[in-house]
Structures are given as structure tokens and as C-alpha cells.
């Protein structure tokens, strides 16, 4: 802990001792908001693994989200390696290996991430939850501490560069795989091929779900653990506690089960109308790219890999059309996710730095935005029943896009 | 077997990152093509003796214009064996994938 920090951030051997409320309240708020972020993360990313399976009819929509939720929950318990190093290389660390960030700033950063995740969900855009989280934290750290609180080289090499390249990598792999699959099965006219591709796709999609759980639930655990350490409730260098693992796993599973149908429809139907061979090729490409990249120590975003793979599978089929206006919207969302979450996180950090009153303002403002987006979404709901129905449209922007597609 | 790269240090990150991206691309492309290729071959072997779905060029083989005919001859044993070998290869890849996902298995 840096000498400049107030003494109230001392390690408390047990939470049972009298604890300063100005410390405890922000910590409780961060824990609650982290779990809510984790929920939106599952909600947002269900599409990654299951959109193409739902689109091709490989899985019934309700069954797809159930499988994905269970595998995400299982994944959350499999490893806590990522959780320990969640902010490593992104936020500058002091001599104790802790980032120079305070609890209200983490709260502000999380608020930025949650608001951005819900906004892109309402728009039906598959943007990276991880980028939203890091964007929010970066914005909060820059406003709260200064530009030196962020390791810009790490941001470039760990976030920006992979984000630019992963859709192309996954896209080219999926393109080649789709082409090969269609060649070998004579444009899927070989007897039984469509059914077989549906079974294969279910397996690859499940692997993607499992990998997602091992990665994304970790990030929330990491944020909660970081908060507990910064506030002095937990020793530096220790891993997440059981209740943290449990609540993070359950939150992401619940979010996944409730399902981001709006995003699923975009990935499964609106980028290109995914057929069984394409779904198989896309999910297998995504699964192997994700697994190989994390094994080689260069993890790529699940969201961007799957979206890239779906685009590639559209290009790999003869005569298949990719709706480039939808792709352009997705690409735009990817580019602005980190800066936009950073702006919200920075603004929230500025407000929250004024003390409890500022925190309350951020809390109320953030909740108002979330409730507003949920209410807006209810006006044109996308659910398990109409996720594959091309007649409905999720939002007004989407309506305009559909008209453009027909033209 | 895939071995993890040592993480890039503060210096020379661009060279290392570019190298690992290229490696991810090459290994990912090769692994994916082998897996989907084996799976598609397995489907071909299992379909020996059954006529293809007849469909106008470019139409959906599951669409209304598709004509599905019943199997003409039973599948010969060699085709069954070859198909099983293909599917076994894919199953091995899936098991290896699960092994990679679960850090407990490789001590990380």
C-alpha cells in the first residue's frame, strides 16, 4: 500500500471488528455491482456459444441456454488462475503488486462496464464484456489517479492488438473450415450430413461455453478480490474466497440462462443465415481458436472470435451473403466499447470521488440507466420464442437496417 | 502437444506478440481443418450406399426443393470402420480440448 493512502485501509483480521462504514459501504456496493456485472456478462455472452446452435436448430433455444448456463457454472469452479491476475499488465502496480486504485474508483469503473453492456445488449450488438470491464476500470483510474495509473503498453498489447486481429484470425479459419466442410460433403447433400453437423456443433458450442466460464467468471472474482484486498479485508496475494467463487459462478450462470436473445438473433440470423455446416465450422473454429490462444498465453476475446467465425462461415459458403451493414455496426461497437466504457467509468469516478454522496449519485444514476434500458427492451422483446424469427426487429436502428438489407 | 509461451516482458512486446498471434493463427487453422475435415470425411464414409440429397444447385438441402431418397445398399464394413476411425479422431480432439480447458489436468 502506498504511503499516501489513509490509515483506515489497514488489514482487519476479521470483519467482525468495528469497521469504518465509509470503507464497508463502498465495498458492499462494489461486491453487489460486480455480481450484477457478472450477470450482464453471462446475459450478453450467451450468444457467443449458442447463437449458431439456436439458429441452425441444433438445440432448442431453452435447452441451449440451460446447457450453456451449467457449463459456465462448472467453468467458474474449474480454475481461479485468471482471477488472481485480473488487472495485471493493465493497471500500473505499486511495490506490493496492487494497482493504484481505490474502492470508489472500482465501483465507478464497474458502473461504466454495466451501463455499456446493457446498452449494447439493447442494441443487440455482441461487444466484449471484458473490454467494457477494463474500459470502465481504465477510465476510473485515469480520472481518479492520473494517466500514470494505466499501463498503456499493456492495454495496447493485451487489449487493442488482439481485438483488432482476433476477428480476422477466427474469420479466416472459419472461412477455410466452411469451404472444406462444404467440399467434402458436396454442399451438404451427402445423406445425413445436416443432422451430423448439428450434433458436431452442439459439442463445439459446449466447449466454447465451458471455456467462457473458466475465463469470464474469473474476471468478476478478480475484481471482488481486488476490492477486498484494497479495502484491507483480505491479504494481498491471496486467491478468491469460496463465497466469491460461488456467487460469481451463480451470477454468470443465471445471466446466461436468462439469455441475451437480442444478441443471439444478431449473431445467428442477421450477420448471415447460419446453416448446419456453417454453424459446425464456425463453432469448431471458435472453440479451437479460443483454446489454442489461451493455451499459448495469448487469450483472445470469446465474443470477437465467435463473431469473426460466423462472418467467415458466411463467406466460406458459395453464394452465401454476409450482411455487411450488420457487420459494420458490430465492428463499430467493438471499437467504441473500451473508450465508451472508459468515459462512463471516468465520469462516475469523478462523481464518486467526492465521497458517499457522490457514490449515491453514481448508484442512482447507473440504476436509472439500467432500468431505462430494460424498459426500452420490453417494447420490442426478443425471447426464446422469436429468436429465429426474422420478421421481428429488436430496435428502431435495426428496423432501418432491415430496410437497407432489402434494398 | 502445445506448450505455453513464456509471457512477453516489458521490452520487445511487439515482436513477441506478433509471433504468438501468427502461431495462434497457424495452429488454429491446422487444428480446425483437421478436425472438421475428419468429421466431414466420417459423414461421407457413413453415407456410403445412401444416395445424395438431390437439390437444385445452390438450394438448401433441407429446403422444400430437396428430394431425399432411401438407402440403396447396406453400408459396407470397410466404410463403417473408416468412418469410425474419423469420428474417433474428432473425439480425441474434443477430449484434448476439455483437457486444455481444465487447468487441474495440466498443473497451471
Interface residues (C-beta under 8 A of the other chain):
Chain A: X75 X78 X79 X81 X153 X157 X161 X162 X165 X169 X170 X172 X173 X174 X176 X177 X180 X181 X184 X185 X186 X187 X188 X189 X190 X191 X192 X193 X194 X196 X197 X200 X203 X207 X210 X211 X214 X275 X276 X280 X281 X284 X285 X287 X288 X289 X291 X292 X293 X294 X295 X296 X297 X298 X300 X318 X319
Chain B: X2 X4 X5 X6 X7 X8 X10 X13 X14 X17 X20 X21 X23 X24 X25 X27 X28 X29 X31 X32 X33 X35 X36 X37 X39 X40 X41 X42 X43 X44 X46 X47 X50 X51 X52 X53 X54 X55 X58 X60 X61 X62 X68 X71 X90 X94 X97 X98 X100 X101 X102 X103 X104 X108
